[in-house]
């Protein structure tokens, strides 16, 4: 399947109308989602075996969200139809050319149910490829509600909904109490959970970041500039939109349906260097790209940026699903700024992929030397004994320079390019798993933060000498971290950077901090140990 292709997008308009009626009937609560219990009732009419239905669900819900939207439902029905005709169902079944002519499956007793049903068929927006877009979920209201009532379990119809519920009820109170949003990361909003997966490109200027995005999209995007000099002077988010336009940073940061409100903490100086580029494109329906300014080197570094560049890249790194570090064979030196940027990616090593771009500009012998030099440089900066995966290629629309690299080099580049593209193809499928991963990581960080803040409060005197005690604790912060680590048996690698923590602490009075509240900590422990596993169990394949 092409990146960005809809599951089941090879469906005729006549069949779409039929599937709309079926979808409305199967969707028992009318929320635009077919969950496991809905599927068991509806798919049972196909009379397929349980193993076949298990395979149908696994392929249709490839993103493991725990529900089927309309396009996934269409894909499931096409798979059911293929299975009824005696075909083996595989991941490649949806690539068949005859899907548009494939008749809807035989569903026993469905006609009688449709006749009884008085469901109103949901209209489809014809402007968008004939498929309904993701509706704004009811969970958006949870974040703005001032009600202290618990969110009912019936409101949870997907893994993401469940994470939102757990965040509001168990994790957010801890973050607010111990000011986690000031020290580590802004509080999450509904749009942070619902956002499409993001891919960030980092590298020195003229390493081909913008060209790489254009190569994947097979077209230019609004506001794209390419040249040998530092042309991209701002952070540009390339995402799906109804028409081609660019939106200024200050505007995009205050839009409630966009996951960028946290960037307001970097101030107007940054927001004036931030913009959103929107266009209609099938790939952007599934992935958002973040194009970054070229990292400076040499003399250029002496001119300071007007905003915290490293802080911004760190913020995006936490939100992204994949981080591509691009290098040019002629720019292998890792400057001080690039070193700081790579350092800010700490904790996100699993997301990093290294791309040696423009590799056809050197011959095979030089490429071998360049590759060795790059690995040596990266080993010093990443500070790990393991070797990072490096993709070698020339990611642009020009044919590979075969005169430089020879036929073997051309074959190597094509295979490397396929490997990287398959990595990108997997992003939408793994997005839900990634959300869970990031959520658990955040919960652990918030718990450690609460222990640190509570410890600093406990060490403060009740009456005299508060200023001296605060100064002593700040100066010996590393030792205080060690005490917290030993007292609560926490892993040392999960603690924040001492220098950054000191910087933020300077604006606070320690005696105003909250003490450690065991009940709050226990709620987060219960969430990690019981609630999240239970949530995943409830929304796994209903036929397992």
N, C-alpha and C positions, 0 to 999 in steps of 0.2 A: 504494500500500500504506500502511495506517495505520502510524504510528510504533509499533514494538513488536510488530507482527504477525509471527508465525512465517512463514518462507518455507514454502509448502506446507501451511499449517495448515488449508486446506479439504479435509481428507482423511478419508474415512469410516473407522470402526474396522476394518471388514472388510478394506479395502485396506491399512490400517496393518500388519495381521498379515502380509500378503503381503510388504510392503516390508521388514518386520523380517527375514524369511527371506532376502530378496535382499541386504539390507545385510550380514547376517552372512556370506553367501557372498562378496560383493565385497570385504569388509574382510579382506584376506589375512593380516594379522598380528594381527587381533583387538584393535586398540587403540581402536576406536570412531571411526576416521577413514578416509575413503577418499581416498587420495592420487592424484596424476596417473597413475602406472603402473597402479594398481588400476582407475581409471576407464577407461583406454584398453582394458583387457581386457574389462571388464564392459559398458561402453556400446557397444562394438563389436558386441555381439549384437543391437543395435537396427537395424543396417544403415543407419543414417542417414549422410549425407555428413559429411565432416570439418568443413566450414564450419558445418553445423547443430550438430554436437557442440561445436564451439568456442563457439558462442553459448549453448548449454545450460550449459556450465561457467561461462562469464562471468557469467550471471544467477544461477546457483545459488550460486557462490562470490563473491557481491557484495562480501564483506568482504576478499577477496584474501588469505585465510589460507593458501591452497595446499592445502586439503583440504576435504572435505564431511563434516559431522556428519550425524546421522540426519535432522534436519528439512530440511537442505539437499539430502540425497539424495532425499527424497520430492519436493521441489520439482523436482529434475532429472528424475526419472521422469515427473512430470506434464508437464513441458516436452517430453520425448521423445514422450510419448503424443500431445500436441497436434501435434508436428511430423509424426508418422506419419500423422495424419489430414489432413495437407496445410495446416495452419495456419502462418502466419508467427509466429516466436517473437520476442517483444519483452519489455521490462522489465514491460509492463503485463499480460502473459499470466497472471501469478499472481494478478491481481485478478479474474479471471473468476468468475462466480457458479456455474458448472457444474463447478467443480473436484472437489467431493465426489462427483459422479456419474461422473467421468471414469474409464474403465477403465484398469488398468495397461497399459503398452506391451507390444507383442509383442517378446519377446527370444528370438531363434533359438538353440536348443540349451540354453536355461536349465533346462528341466524335467529333462533328462538329468543336468545337473550337480547339480541339487538332490537328485535321487534318489541319486546317488553320495555326496553330501556328508554328513558326519556332524557338521556344525557344530551347536553348541548355540545355539539362538536366544536372544539377549539379551532378558531381560524388561524391560518398560517400566514405569516408576513411574506407575500410573494416576492418582496424585494431582495430577500436574502436566501438565494439558492433553494427556495422551496422548503427550507427547514426552519422550524420555530427556534428562536433564540432562547438562551437560558433566561428563565423568568427571575425577576428579583425575588429572592426567597424571603419567606416570612421571618426568617431569623435575623434579618436586618433590623427589625424592630427590637430585638432583644437588647441590642447595644445602646439604644437610646432610651429604653424604658427605665423609669425611676422606681418601678415596682420591685419590692424585695421578695416577691413570690418566686418559688422555684419554677424553672421552666419545665412544663410537663413532658414526659417521655414521648407522648404521642406527637409532639412537634418535631421530634428528631426523625428524619427520614433518610439520612445518609451519614457516612463516616464524618464528613466535614461538619454537618449539623451537630453531631455528637461532640466534636472537639470544641465547637463554639459554646455549647452548653457547659462543658467542663471548664472552659476558660472563664466564663462569666461567673460560675458558681464557686469554683475552687481556686483557680490560679490568679485571677484578676484581683481579688481582695488582698492576697499576699503581696502582689506587685505594688498596689496602691499604698498599703500600710508601710512598706519599707522603701518606697520611692525608687523602685526598680527602673521606672521609666526615665528618671534623671541620670542614672548611673550607666545603664546598659542599653536598653532599647525602649522606644515609645510603646505605650499600651496598644494592644491589637484592636483593630476595628473589623467589622464584618467583611469589608472589601479585602482585607489582608488574607482572610481564609478563602474567599471566592476567586482571587486573582488567578489569571492564567500563569502557567510556569514561565519563568524568566531565564534568559541566557545573557550573561554579561561578558563583553569583550574588553580585555585590558592589554595594554602594550604601549611601547614608545611610539612617538608619532611616525607616520608613514610605514607602519608594519602591515597595513592592509585590513584594518578593522572594519571600516565602512564598506570597502570592496567585498569583504567576506559576507556581510549581511546582504549586499546587493546580489552577490553570487547565489545565495540561498533563495532569495526572493525572485531571482531572474528578472529583476527590474529595479529601477531607482526608487527611493522613497522621498517624500517631501522634506526639504531641508538638508539633503545629503550633499556634502562637498568632498571632493577627492583631489589630492595634489601631493607633491613631494614635500611641501612645507607643512607645519602643523595646521591642518584645515579645520578639524573638528575641535572647536574651542569650548564645547559644552557637553553636558551629559544629555544624550538624546534617547528617549524611550520610543522604540518603534513598535506600534501595536495596532490591532484591528480597530477600524472605525467606519462609520457610514460613508464618509467621503475623504478625499485627500486634503489634509490640512495640517498645520502645525499649531500647537497650543502652548502659550508661554508657561513657564514654571510656576509663577505665582497663582495662575488660574488652576492648573492641574493639581496643585498641592491642596487646594481647598474643596475639590470635588469629592463628595462623600462616596461615590461609586468607584473611585480610583484608590489603589493601595499606596498612595504617595504622601499622605498627610504627615507622616513622621518626618519628612524632609524639611518641614518648616523649622525644625530645631537648628538647622544650619544657617538660617537667616536669609535676608534678601540678597546678600552678596552671592550666595550660592544659587538661589532660585532664579536670579537673572541669567545664570549660566546653565539653566536646566530647561528642557522643552520636550514636548511630546509630539511625535510625528505619527499621524493616523492615516491609514489607507485600507481599502478592502483587498484582502488577499487570503486565500485558503490556508496558507501556513500560519498567518498571524491569528487565525481563529483558534489556534492551539498553543502558540508560543509567542512570547513578547521578547524583543531583543533590547539590550541596553548598550548603546554605543558610547564610549567614554573618550574624553580628551586624551591626546597622546601624553604619556608620562614624560616629563622633561629630563634632559640629560645635560651634563657639563655646565657651561656658563648660564644656560637658561634657568637652572635651578636656583640661581642666586636671586632671581626676581620671584618674590613670594606670591602665591596665589591669594586671592582675597577671601578665600573660604578654606575650610578644613577638608582638603582633597582626600586624604587618607581616611578620615572619618566617614565621608560620603561613600567611598568604595567599600568600606567595612559594612555600612548600613545596607547597601545593595547586595553585598555578598551573603548576608543573613537571609535576604529575601529570595535570592536566585536559586535555581535548580542546577545550573551548570555555569562554571566560570572558565572562559577560554583565555589563556595567556598567549598572546601572539608575539613571535619573534621573527626578525628579518635576518638572513645570513650575514648582512653587512652591518647589523646593529646588535651584536651579542653582549655588549657591555651592559651590566645591570647597574643603573645609576642609583644614587642614594635615595631618590624619591621612589624609584621602582622597588627598591629593597624595602622601603617603609610600607609601600602598598601591598607587596607580597606578604610582609609580616602581619598586616592587618587582616589577612585572610585566615589567620590562625583559627583552628576549630572547624574550618570548612574544607579541609584537605580532600575529602571524598568527592567534592564538586569540581576540583581543579583539573583541567586538561591543558596540556601544553601543545601549541601548534607552531611548528617551524614553517612559516609561510614563505612564498616567493623562492622556494627551494630550487626551481629550475633556472635560477639566475647564476648558479655555480655548477661546475662540472662534478662528476661522481667523486673524484678524489678529494676535491675541496669540500664537498658535502659531508664526506666521512669525517674530515677534520672539524668542520663547523658543528656537526652533531656532537662530537666528543667534547668540544669546548663548551657547548650549551649545557650538556649534562654536568660538567664540572662546575660551571657558574651556578646552575640551579641547586646543586647539592650543597653549596656553601650558603645560599640564601634560604632555601626551604628548611635547612638544618635537620634533615632526616636521612637515615642510611638507605632508605628505599629509593629506587629510581622511579621518577614520575613517568607516566605514559606520554610519549611525544609523538604527535601526528606530523608526518612530513608531507608537504605538498605545495601546490600553487593554487590557492583558492581564489581564482578569478575566472572571468568568462573567456579568456584567451586560451588557445590550445597549448599544451605543454611544450616547452622549448626542447624538442627531441635532439636537436644538434648538440646541446650542452649535456643532457643527461643520458642520451642513448635510449634504445628500446626497453632495456631493463628498468631504467629510471622511470620511464613513462608508466610501465606496468605497476611499479612500486607506488607511484603517486596516486594512480587510480584506485589501488587497493586501500591505501591509507585514507583516501577521500571517502571511500565507501564505509570504512570503519567509523570515521567521525560522523558521517551522516546517519549511520545506524544508531550511534550514541544519541544523536539529536532526535531521531525517530522515537526512541524509547522514553523521551522526557515526558510527553503527555501521559503515557501509560503509567509511569512511575510517580506522577505528580501527587497522587493521594498518599502514597507511601512516604514521599518526601515531606509532605505536610505533617504527617504523624511524627516523623523523625525530628523535624525542626521544633515541633510542639514539645516533645519529650526533652529535647536539648534545652529549650527555653525554661521548662519547669524545673529542671535540675539547676540551671544557672540562677533562677529566682530563689530557690531554696538556699543555695550557698550564700547568695546576697543577703537574705534575711538573717542567716546565722552571723554573718560578718557585722551587719548593722546592730543586731542585738548584742553581740559581744562588745562592740565599741561603747554602746550605751551602758552596759554592765560595768565596764572599767572606769567609768566617770565617777568622781566623788560626788556626794550628795550636796555638800555645802560649799566649801572653800577650794580654791586652786583649780577651778574648772579649765581656765585658759591654758595653764601649764600642762595639765593632764592631757588636754586635747592635742597640744603641740607634741608631747612625748609619744602619744599613740600614732600620730601622723608620721613622725620621723621614723618610728620603728614598725611601720605598717607591715612589712614583710614578716617580722617576728609574730605580729598579731595574727596574720594569716595562718602561720604554722600552728599557733595555739588552737585556732578554730578547727583547723584540719585534724589535729590530734584529738580534740575533745569530742568531735562528732564523727570521726572516722571517715573523712571525705577524701576523694582523690585529688592530689595536688594539681594535676593538669587541668582541672575544671575551674580553678580560681582565676579571677580577672587579672589583667595587667596592673601591677602595683602603681606605676607612674600615672596611668590614666585615672585610677581610683583615687589617688592622692589629689589629683587636679580637681576632681568633682567634689571631694570631701571638703576642700578649702572653703566652699560656700555654705557650709552647714555647721550648726552647733550640735555636738554629739549628744548633749544632755536632752535635746528635743527629740531624739530618735526613740523608736518604740523598742520595748524589750522583746525577746524571743517569745512568741506565742505558740506553745506546743500544739494547740488545737488546729491552728492554721497550717502548720508544718505537716501535721498528721493528715489533714485533708488532701494536701498535695501528694503525700506518700500513698494514700489510699487510691488517689486518682491514677498514679503511675503503676501501682501494684495490682489494682483490681478493675477500676472503671475503664481504662483504655483497653486492656485485654478483652473485657466483656463487650465493649463497643465493637471491636474488630470481629469478635465471635458472632455478634448479632447481624453484622452486615457482610459476612463472607458469602460465598456461593451458596444459595439456598438449597442446592441439590447435594451438598456434601454431607 
